[in-house]
Amino acid sequence: QVQLVESGGGLVQAGGSLRLSCAASGRTFSAYAMGWFRQAPGKEREFVAAISWSGGSTDYADSVKGRFTISRANAKNTIYLQMNSLKPEDTAVYYCAADPGSIGVVSTTPRYWGQGTQVTVSS
């Protein structure tokens, strides 16, 4: 069992930056692929970014490539999402996700989810 707690959301102006964090419980954190998803009001939850257990592989949605960076610190049981050049369309609840499988699995059907943190980008 893995428990995930997100933090770092808030209100920011367009063009600004935020860094989200996701703290995970469990001794096997380093064995999990991790990811970020988001859900805007009235829309389906969508994939944002994923990282392999080692941090050696990453994947991003086209809409955030070049602006967002996912990283992990296994010694701290934490992953991050650095979000730069934010746009109003990035407004959503952002969810952390984890899976013991591959980066491909965590980016589609992760086993564990966090509760989410709100990100609001004003124009």
GROMACS elastic network, one bead per residue, 0.5 to 0.9 nm:
[ bonds ]
;  ai    aj funct       b0    kb
    1    25     6  0.83845   500
    1    26     6  0.72114   500
    1   112     6  0.81770   500
    2    24     6  0.65856   500
    2    25     6  0.56270   500
    2    26     6  0.57799   500
    2    28     6  0.87070   500
    2    29     6  0.79421   500
    2    98     6  0.77962   500
    2   112     6  0.66879   500
    2   113     6  0.86842   500
    3    23     6  0.81876   500
    3    24     6  0.55907   500
    3    25     6  0.52544   500
    3    26     6  0.75220   500
    3   112     6  0.74253   500
    3   113     6  0.76704   500
    3   114     6  0.69844   500
    4    22     6  0.63166   500
    4    23     6  0.57188   500
    4    25     6  0.66873   500
    4    96     6  0.68267   500
    4    97     6  0.74732   500
    4    98     6  0.81604   500
    4   112     6  0.77371   500
    4   113     6  0.65171   500
    4   115     6  0.75611   500
    5    21     6  0.81234   500
    5    22     6  0.53686   500
    5    23     6  0.52455   500
    5    24     6  0.65471   500
    5    25     6  0.87414   500
    5    96     6  0.76552   500
    5   113     6  0.88604   500
    5   114     6  0.55444   500
    5   115     6  0.67220   500
    5   116     6  0.76795   500
    5   117     6  0.88950   500
    6     9     6  0.82698   500
    6    20     6  0.70373   500
    6    21     6  0.55826   500
    6    23     6  0.64816   500
    6    24     6  0.89298   500
    6    94     6  0.82473   500
    6    95     6  0.71846   500
    6    96     6  0.65772   500
    6   114     6  0.65750   500
    6   115     6  0.71154   500
    6   116     6  0.60190   500
    6   117     6  0.60053   500
    7    19     6  0.87193   500
    7    20     6  0.57871   500
    7    21     6  0.52543   500
    7    22     6  0.63930   500
    7    23     6  0.83187   500
    7   116     6  0.81543   500
    7   117     6  0.61665   500
    7   118     6  0.89519   500
    8    18     6  0.71607   500
    8    19     6  0.60057   500
    8    21     6  0.60775   500
    8    22     6  0.88250   500
    8   117     6  0.73483   500
    8   118     6  0.86569   500
    8   119     6  0.85304   500
    9    18     6  0.72190   500
    9    19     6  0.76325   500
    9    20     6  0.62159   500
    9    21     6  0.87709   500
    9    93     6  0.85734   500
    9    94     6  0.81242   500
    9   117     6  0.53978   500
    9   118     6  0.52541   500
    9   120     6  0.79458   500
   10    18     6  0.79942   500
   10   117     6  0.80542   500
   10   118     6  0.61787   500
   10   119     6  0.50435   500
   10   120     6  0.61267   500
   10   121     6  0.84306   500
   11   118     6  0.83776   500
   11   119     6  0.61715   500
   11   121     6  0.59150   500
   11   122     6  0.73127   500
   12    15     6  0.83672   500
   12    16     6  0.61312   500
   12    17     6  0.72391   500
   12    18     6  0.76452   500
   12    86     6  0.81104   500
   12   119     6  0.79204   500
   12   120     6  0.63436   500
   12   121     6  0.50263   500
   12   122     6  0.62723   500
   13    16     6  0.55753   500
   13    17     6  0.84260   500
   13    86     6  0.76576   500
   13    87     6  0.81259   500
   13    88     6  0.82387   500
   13   120     6  0.83285   500
   13   121     6  0.53643   500
   13   123     6  0.61949   500
   14    17     6  0.85214   500
   14    85     6  0.69899   500
   14    86     6  0.53197   500
   14    87     6  0.50340   500
   14    88     6  0.62456   500
   14   121     6  0.56905   500
   14   122     6  0.56773   500
   14   123     6  0.53335   500
   15    84     6  0.70900   500
   15    87     6  0.63996   500
   15   121     6  0.87041   500
   15   123     6  0.88721   500
   16    83     6  0.83492   500
   16    84     6  0.61751   500
   16    85     6  0.54998   500
   16    86     6  0.55278   500
   16    87     6  0.83039   500
   16   121     6  0.83596   500
   17    82     6  0.74998   500
   17    83     6  0.54062   500
   17    85     6  0.62458   500
   17    86     6  0.61903   500
   18    81     6  0.82063   500
   18    82     6  0.61950   500
   18    83     6  0.52547   500
   18    84     6  0.67659   500
   18    86     6  0.82330   500
   18   119     6  0.86212   500
   19    80     6  0.67207   500
   19    81     6  0.55396   500
   19    83     6  0.59139   500
   19    84     6  0.85604   500
   20    79     6  0.83123   500
   20    80     6  0.54817   500
   20    82     6  0.64551   500
   20    83     6  0.78961   500
   20    94     6  0.86157   500
   20   117     6  0.84047   500
   21    78     6  0.67298   500
   21    79     6  0.57722   500
   21    81     6  0.65137   500
   21    82     6  0.87808   500
   21    96     6  0.86062   500
   22    77     6  0.83376   500
   22    78     6  0.54237   500
   22    79     6  0.52392   500
   22    80     6  0.63178   500
   22    81     6  0.86038   500
   22    95     6  0.87794   500
   22    96     6  0.63010   500
   22    97     6  0.88903   500
   22   114     6  0.81898   500
   23    76     6  0.79091   500
   23    77     6  0.58981   500
   23    79     6  0.67859   500
   23    80     6  0.89707   500
   24    29     6  0.68636   500
   24    76     6  0.86980   500
   24    77     6  0.54088   500
   24    78     6  0.60783   500
   24    79     6  0.83284   500
   24    98     6  0.89248   500
   25    28     6  0.85647   500
   25    29     6  0.72310   500
   25    77     6  0.70642   500
   26    29     6  0.58870   500
   26    77     6  0.82114   500
   27    30     6  0.79231   500
   27    77     6  0.85669   500
   28    31     6  0.54654   500
   28    32     6  0.71765   500
   29    32     6  0.54962   500
   29    33     6  0.85441   500
   29    53     6  0.81216   500
   29    74     6  0.69375   500
   29    77     6  0.60245   500
   29    78     6  0.85479   500
   29    98     6  0.88331   500
   29   100     6  0.88370   500
   30    33     6  0.80390   500
   30    53     6  0.56256   500
   30    54     6  0.71164   500
   30    73     6  0.87829   500
   30    74     6  0.54613   500
   30    75     6  0.82113   500
   30    77     6  0.73700   500
   31    52     6  0.87026   500
   31    53     6  0.52789   500
   31    54     6  0.78321   500
   31    99     6  0.87596   500
   31   100     6  0.63386   500
   31   101     6  0.85784   500
   32    52     6  0.72841   500
   32    53     6  0.50640   500
   32    54     6  0.87121   500
   32    98     6  0.61720   500
   32    99     6  0.53748   500
   32   101     6  0.67830   500
   32   102     6  0.80132   500
   32   103     6  0.88715   500
   32   106     6  0.88189   500
   33    50     6  0.73621   500
   33    51     6  0.58743   500
   33    54     6  0.81780   500
   33    55     6  0.85655   500
   33    97     6  0.85083   500
   33    98     6  0.58262   500
   33    99     6  0.54223   500
   33   100     6  0.60719   500
   33   101     6  0.64602   500
   33   102     6  0.60297   500
   33   103     6  0.55213   500
   33   104     6  0.88305   500
   33   105     6  0.82930   500
   33   106     6  0.61690   500
   33   107     6  0.89414   500
   33   110     6  0.88974   500
   34    49     6  0.85992   500
   34    50     6  0.56535   500
   34    51     6  0.54146   500
   34    52     6  0.65471   500
   34    53     6  0.71719   500
   34    72     6  0.85755   500
   34    79     6  0.75881   500
   34    96     6  0.74237   500
   34    97     6  0.56607   500
   34    99     6  0.64901   500
   34   100     6  0.87144   500
   34   103     6  0.73242   500
   34   106     6  0.62313   500
   34   107     6  0.81798   500
   34   110     6  0.83858   500
   35    47     6  0.80372   500
   35    48     6  0.75416   500
   35    49     6  0.55313   500
   35    51     6  0.61524   500
   35    52     6  0.87127   500
   35    70     6  0.81809   500
   35    79     6  0.85010   500
   35    95     6  0.83068   500
   35    96     6  0.58382   500
   35    98     6  0.62743   500
   35    99     6  0.86211   500
   35   103     6  0.81368   500
   35   106     6  0.61661   500
   35   107     6  0.63524   500
   35   110     6  0.82397   500
   36    46     6  0.88934   500
   36    47     6  0.65560   500
   36    48     6  0.53966   500
   36    49     6  0.52084   500
   36    50     6  0.62814   500
   36    70     6  0.83544   500
   36    81     6  0.77220   500
   36    94     6  0.68079   500
   36    95     6  0.55953   500
   36    97     6  0.59892   500
   36    98     6  0.88732   500
   36   107     6  0.81086   500
   37    45     6  0.66704   500
   37    46     6  0.54586   500
   37    49     6  0.69877   500
   37    50     6  0.88545   500
   37    93     6  0.83829   500
   37    94     6  0.57087   500
   37    95     6  0.50754   500
   37    96     6  0.64678   500
   37    97     6  0.74453   500
   37   107     6  0.83562   500
   38    44     6  0.85362   500
   38    45     6  0.54944   500
   38    46     6  0.54345   500
   38    47     6  0.66107   500
   38    48     6  0.66881   500
   38    90     6  0.86207   500
   38    91     6  0.87050   500
   38    92     6  0.58138   500
   38    93     6  0.54133   500
   38    95     6  0.58056   500
   38    96     6  0.87511   500
   38   116     6  0.84332   500
   39    42     6  0.82337   500
   39    43     6  0.62727   500
   39    44     6  0.60033   500
   39    46     6  0.62420   500
   39    91     6  0.84786   500
   39    92     6  0.51701   500
   39    93     6  0.52967   500
   39    94     6  0.66172   500
   39    95     6  0.81279   500
   40    43     6  0.53760   500
   40    44     6  0.73178   500
   40    45     6  0.73168   500
   40    46     6  0.88473   500
   40    89     6  0.84307   500
   40    90     6  0.80888   500
   40    91     6  0.63820   500
   40    93     6  0.63666   500
   40    94     6  0.88155   500
   41    44     6  0.84240   500
   41    91     6  0.87327   500
   41    92     6  0.69675   500
   41    93     6  0.85108   500
   43    46     6  0.85854   500
   46    61     6  0.87704   500
   47    50     6  0.82898   500
   47    60     6  0.79310   500
   47    61     6  0.64508   500
   47   107     6  0.62769   500
   47   108     6  0.73757   500
   48    59     6  0.83770   500
   48    60     6  0.57934   500
   48    61     6  0.51176   500
   48    62     6  0.85284   500
   48    63     6  0.81385   500
   48    64     6  0.70589   500
   48    68     6  0.87409   500
   48    94     6  0.88896   500
   48   107     6  0.81974   500
   49    58     6  0.72658   500
   49    59     6  0.54970   500
   49    61     6  0.62356   500
   49    64     6  0.83190   500
   49    65     6  0.89812   500
   49    68     6  0.81915   500
   49    69     6  0.79530   500
   49    70     6  0.65365   500
   49    81     6  0.82914   500
   49   107     6  0.72659   500
   50    57     6  0.82647   500
   50    58     6  0.55163   500
   50    59     6  0.51806   500
   50    60     6  0.65926   500
   50    70     6  0.69258   500
   50    71     6  0.88319   500
   50    97     6  0.88231   500
   50   103     6  0.63222   500
   50   104     6  0.83882   500
   50   106     6  0.69536   500
   50   107     6  0.59961   500
   51    54     6  0.79491   500
   51    55     6  0.56899   500
   51    56     6  0.75184   500
   51    57     6  0.57128   500
   51    59     6  0.65829   500
   51    70     6  0.68040   500
   51    71     6  0.70244   500
   51    72     6  0.78116   500
   51    79     6  0.89328   500
   51   103     6  0.61406   500
   51   106     6  0.85264   500
   51   107     6  0.88605   500
   52    55     6  0.50639   500
   52    56     6  0.63040   500
   52    57     6  0.52823   500
   52    58     6  0.64345   500
   52    59     6  0.89632   500
   52   102     6  0.67774   500
   52   103     6  0.51992   500
   52   104     6  0.89290   500
   52   106     6  0.88246   500
   53    56     6  0.77628   500
   53    57     6  0.83777   500
   53    72     6  0.86623   500
   53    74     6  0.85623   500
   53   100     6  0.84833   500
   53   102     6  0.81036   500
   53   103     6  0.80220   500
   54    57     6  0.75655   500
   54    72     6  0.85161   500
   54    74     6  0.83634   500
   55    58     6  0.70897   500
   55    71     6  0.68055   500
   55    72     6  0.64816   500
   55    73     6  0.86538   500
   55    74     6  0.89935   500
   57   103     6  0.77499   500
   58    69     6  0.89398   500
   58    70     6  0.73706   500
   58    71     6  0.84718   500
   58   103     6  0.76774   500
   59    65     6  0.88577   500
   59    70     6  0.86231   500
   59   103     6  0.79228   500
   59   104     6  0.88286   500
   59   107     6  0.82352   500
   60    63     6  0.81251   500
   60    64     6  0.66501   500
   60    65     6  0.58763   500
   60    68     6  0.81600   500
   60    69     6  0.84505   500
   60    70     6  0.85839   500
   61    64     6  0.56946   500
   61    65     6  0.63436   500
   62    65     6  0.53037   500
   62    66     6  0.88422   500
   63    66     6  0.88908   500
   63    67     6  0.87332   500
   64    67     6  0.54331   500
   64    68     6  0.55991   500
   64    69     6  0.86965   500
   64    83     6  0.85348   500
   64    90     6  0.87888   500
   65    68     6  0.61957   500
   65    69     6  0.81369   500
   66    69     6  0.77753   500
   66    84     6  0.87239   500
   67    82     6  0.82100   500
   67    83     6  0.61216   500
   67    84     6  0.51457   500
   67    85     6  0.61315   500
   67    86     6  0.77310   500
   68    81     6  0.66647   500
   68    82     6  0.54774   500
   68    84     6  0.60516   500
   68    85     6  0.85170   500
   68    86     6  0.89376   500
   69    80     6  0.79796   500
   69    81     6  0.56361   500
   69    82     6  0.50599   500
   69    83     6  0.66556   500
   69    84     6  0.85474   500
   70    79     6  0.73101   500
   70    80     6  0.56519   500
   70    82     6  0.64136   500
   70    83     6  0.88378   500
   71    78     6  0.87536   500
   71    79     6  0.56897   500
   71    80     6  0.52615   500
   71    81     6  0.66260   500
   71    82     6  0.82000   500
   72    75     6  0.89600   500
   72    76     6  0.85132   500
   72    77     6  0.78793   500
   72    78     6  0.58582   500
   72    80     6  0.60096   500
   72    81     6  0.88833   500
   73    76     6  0.54194   500
   73    77     6  0.61975   500
   73    78     6  0.54134   500
   73    79     6  0.61222   500
   73    80     6  0.83021   500
   74    78     6  0.63382   500
   74    79     6  0.79388   500
   75    78     6  0.78744   500
   76    79     6  0.85341   500
   79    96     6  0.86544   500
   83    86     6  0.65902   500
   84    87     6  0.89841   500
   86    89     6  0.82717   500
   86    90     6  0.64974   500
   86    91     6  0.87792   500
   86   121     6  0.67896   500
   87    90     6  0.53878   500
   87    91     6  0.75998   500
   87   121     6  0.61662   500
   87   122     6  0.78319   500
   87   123     6  0.75914   500
   88    91     6  0.56523   500
   88   120     6  0.73613   500
   88   122     6  0.57129   500
   88   123     6  0.59748   500
   89    92     6  0.80645   500
   89   121     6  0.75725   500
   90   119     6  0.76168   500
   90   120     6  0.74772   500
   90   121     6  0.67036   500
   91    94     6  0.88828   500
   91   118     6  0.78265   500
   91   119     6  0.54180   500
   91   121     6  0.54364   500
   91   122     6  0.83580   500
   92   117     6  0.84431   500
   92   118     6  0.60682   500
   92   119     6  0.55241   500
   92   120     6  0.66070   500
   92   121     6  0.88384   500
   93   116     6  0.58115   500
   93   117     6  0.53644   500
   93   119     6  0.59982   500
   93   120     6  0.84848   500
   94   115     6  0.87370   500
   94   116     6  0.52151   500
   94   117     6  0.52748   500
   94   118     6  0.62002   500
   94   119     6  0.69716   500
   95   113     6  0.68344   500
   95   114     6  0.57478   500
   95   115     6  0.65585   500
   95   117     6  0.66546   500
   96   112     6  0.83854   500
   96   113     6  0.58970   500
   96   114     6  0.52258   500
   96   115     6  0.78947   500
   96   116     6  0.68907   500
   96   117     6  0.89667   500
   97   106     6  0.70020   500
   97   107     6  0.85558   500
   97   110     6  0.60511   500
   97   111     6  0.74364   500
   97   112     6  0.54981   500
   97   114     6  0.63285   500
   98   101     6  0.87601   500
   98   106     6  0.61640   500
   98   110     6  0.56761   500
   98   111     6  0.62138   500
   98   112     6  0.51084   500
   98   113     6  0.66366   500
   98   114     6  0.87847   500
   99   102     6  0.74320   500
   99   103     6  0.82875   500
   99   105     6  0.71160   500
   99   106     6  0.53727   500
   99   109     6  0.82708   500
   99   110     6  0.50764   500
   99   111     6  0.52104   500
   99   112     6  0.64092   500
  100   105     6  0.86517   500
  100   106     6  0.81569   500
  100   110     6  0.85408   500
  100   111     6  0.79902   500
  101   104     6  0.78951   500
  101   105     6  0.59423   500
  101   106     6  0.69363   500
  101   110     6  0.84495   500
  102   105     6  0.52144   500
  102   106     6  0.64591   500
  102   107     6  0.87048   500
  103   106     6  0.52033   500
  103   107     6  0.61701   500
  103   108     6  0.88215   500
  104   107     6  0.53774   500
  104   108     6  0.66614   500
  104   109     6  0.86436   500
  105   108     6  0.53256   500
  105   109     6  0.55975   500
  105   110     6  0.61819   500
  105   111     6  0.89032   500
  106   109     6  0.57038   500
  106   111     6  0.76170   500
  107   110     6  0.67637   500
  110   113     6  0.74055   500
  113   116     6  0.83399   500
  114   117     6  0.88499   500
